Amino acid sequence: MSFFKQNSSLLSRSNDLSNDIEENIKKIQEYFCHTEDLMQKELLFSNHKCVILYLEPLVNKELLQSSIIEPTLEAKESEIEKTVRAAEVKRTSEVTESGKNLLDGFCLILLEDDPQAYLASVGGIEGRAIQEATNERSVKSSYDGFVEGFSPNLQLLRVRIKSPQLKVKYFTIGNISNTKVGMVYLENLANRELIDEVERRLTSIEMDQLYSAGELEELIEDHPFSPFPQILATERPDRVVSYITEGKIAIIVDGNPRVLVVPITFFSFFQTPDDYNSRWIVGSFFRLIRIVSFIIAISLPAIYIAIVSFHSEVLPIGILYSIRTSLEFVPFPPLVEALTMLVILELLKEASVRLPSPIAQTIGIVGGLVIGTAVVDAHIVSNMMIVVIGFTAISSFVAPINEMGTSARLLGFPTMLAATCFGFFGIVFVLMIIFMHLSKLDSFGSPYFSPFAPFKKEDLKDSFIRLPHWKLNTRPTDARPVFTKQQGRTRGWKKK
């Protein structure tokens, strides 16, 4: 930190531009440590020496030629601001501001005997085209997703919310990276205390570099040691828009295809845009399936361990005989079986993620079949354990947001340990601790387990189930929006 303070103090002594164009060029070059991608082009403008400086990787050279260089050579005006054809032209007399704008894709125009520098926007970095979100696929919703560029992501929100109340607030985080971060919300709807709290947390961050939304998420969340995610990170613009219109705040990090949403509740991680594009009965059914799958992912291996170790009398004699037969030649206790298979599952998952797609599919299918058959034939695990772990894995992958599925698999380990020691009593105790923890959690001052803790009857209609659209005439209150009543959800016709 002392290096940056010392460097900034040295810059402050010579931060102002002067009438000497050569001296100004030298200051800009020193600001960028004489980097070789800082390009310099000399021209004549109204019989005066003119120098254009730009960072080669950050500008569109065709745009630079057509909007800056050619108009300058064919100048009919005596003022540079009236000559260039850039979308944005501004002036400055500071070296620091000039350098920051060069990093944003501007070019710097210096004139002889002029203490002012002119900045023209010529940025045009080609990024990834907008395409479907790969991690949150949809059946009936839109097929566009966020990309790495800040402007395209903001554009995806603007085209969906065409309201003058949609407000964007910019922040710069990182002494080295100078990462652009945007806070997006509806001015007339978002709670002022929530806006101030998010702004306070963002401005209080001190670090050298910020490269991912995951880093920012960890820096601003309320309970970093909780296994549950308290900030929703999504690649879907339709999802972010729905939360913004509920009074929540979206945070865009430049260079990241995931947008953060705060505050958030536990049930939001099991909701998808498809729930609202299907009939309410269908949407509610699948939402309930997702929530039940979360409980299964946490407790199913533990229930199997408890039954085998302590409570075999709860099973019919036919099923019990089948389980006892499969366990006859297995030398390990059920806990070791479960841990072995869960570790193998995680290894296969990680290998599938890291490898190229064609190879990953082969590894996933062949590896699962071969290893599953081999461990059973070798009497390392039983047939029933393979079924239990397979069902558990599928249940953990049902959650639309990957972080919640990972949390369920992690919570399965202490549940299995408790089941090994105390049977069903241990499972009930761990589940009780988990739900107590959920009831205590909060996200930016909003209760995480709302609408159950605290209980809010009005919010139940869009939590673990979804009522028809014409019943959803109020917004959820977890974000404390200014207006809870919303319009446009009434049926204007009546049956005759």
Stockholm file with secondary structure:
# STOCKHOLM 1.0

chainA/1-496         MSFFKQNSSLLSRSNDLSNDIEENIKKIQEYFCHTEDLMQKELLFSNHKCVILYLEPLVNKELLQSSIIEPTLEAKESEIEKTVRAAEVKRTSEVTESGKNLLDGFCLILLEDDPQAYLASVGGIEGRAIQEATNERSVKSSYDGFVEGFSPNLQLLRVRIKSPQLKVKYFTIGNISNTKVGMVYLENLANRELIDEVERRLTSIEMDQLYSAGELEELIEDHPFSPFPQILATERPDRVVSYITEGKIAIIVDGNPRVLVVPITFFSFFQTPDDYNSRWIVGSFFRLIRIVSFIIAISLPAIYIAIVSFHSEVLPIGILYSIRTSLEFVPFPPLVEALTMLVILELLKEASVRLPSPIAQTIGIVGGLVIGTAVVDAHIVSNMMIVVIGFTAISSFVAPINEMGTSARLLGFPTMLAATCFGFFGIVFVLMIIFMHLSKLDSFGSPYFSPFAPFKKEDLKDSFIRLPHWKLNTRPTDARPVFTKQQGRTRGWKKK
#=GR chainA/1-496 SS CHHHHHHHHHHHHTCBCCSCHHHHHHHHHHHTTTCTTEEEEEEEETTEEEEEEEEGGGBCHHHHIIIIIHHHHTCCSSCHHHHCCCSCEEEECBHHHHHHHHHTTEEEEEETTCSCEEEEECBCCCCCCCCCCSSSCCSSSCCCCCCSCHHHHHHHHHTTCCCTTEEEEEEEECTTTCEEEEEEEETTTSCHHHHHHHHHHHHTCCCSCCCCHHHHHHHHCSCTTSSSCCSEEESCHHHHHHHHTTTCEEEEETTCSCEEEESCCGGGGGCCTHHHHSCHHHHHHHHHHHHHHHHHHHHHHHHHHHHHHTCGGGSCHHHHHHHHHHHTTCCSCHHHHHHHHHHHHHHHHHHHHHSCHHHHHHHHHHHHHHHHHHHHHTTSSCHHHHHHHHHHHHHHTCSSSHHHHHHHHHHHHHHHHHHHHHTHHHHHHHHHHHHHHHHHCEETTEETTTTBTTBCGGGGGBTTSBCCGGGCCBCCSTTCCSCCBCCSCSCCCCCC
#=GC SS_cons         CHHHHHHHHHHHHTCBCCSCHHHHHHHHHHHTTTCTTEEEEEEEETTEEEEEEEEGGGBCHHHHIIIIIHHHHTCCSSCHHHHCCCSCEEEECBHHHHHHHHHTTEEEEEETTCSCEEEEECBCCCCCCCCCCSSSCCSSSCCCCCCSCHHHHHHHHHTTCCCTTEEEEEEEECTTTCEEEEEEEETTTSCHHHHHHHHHHHHTCCCSCCCCHHHHHHHHCSCTTSSSCCSEEESCHHHHHHHHTTTCEEEEETTCSCEEEESCCGGGGGCCTHHHHSCHHHHHHHHHHHHHHHHHHHHHHHHHHHHHHTCGGGSCHHHHHHHHHHHTTCCSCHHHHHHHHHHHHHHHHHHHHHSCHHHHHHHHHHHHHHHHHHHHHTTSSCHHHHHHHHHHHHHHTCSSSHHHHHHHHHHHHHHHHHHHHHTHHHHHHHHHHHHHHHHHCEETTEETTTTBTTBCGGGGGBTTSBCCGGGCCBCCSTTCCSCCBCCSCSCCCCCC
//
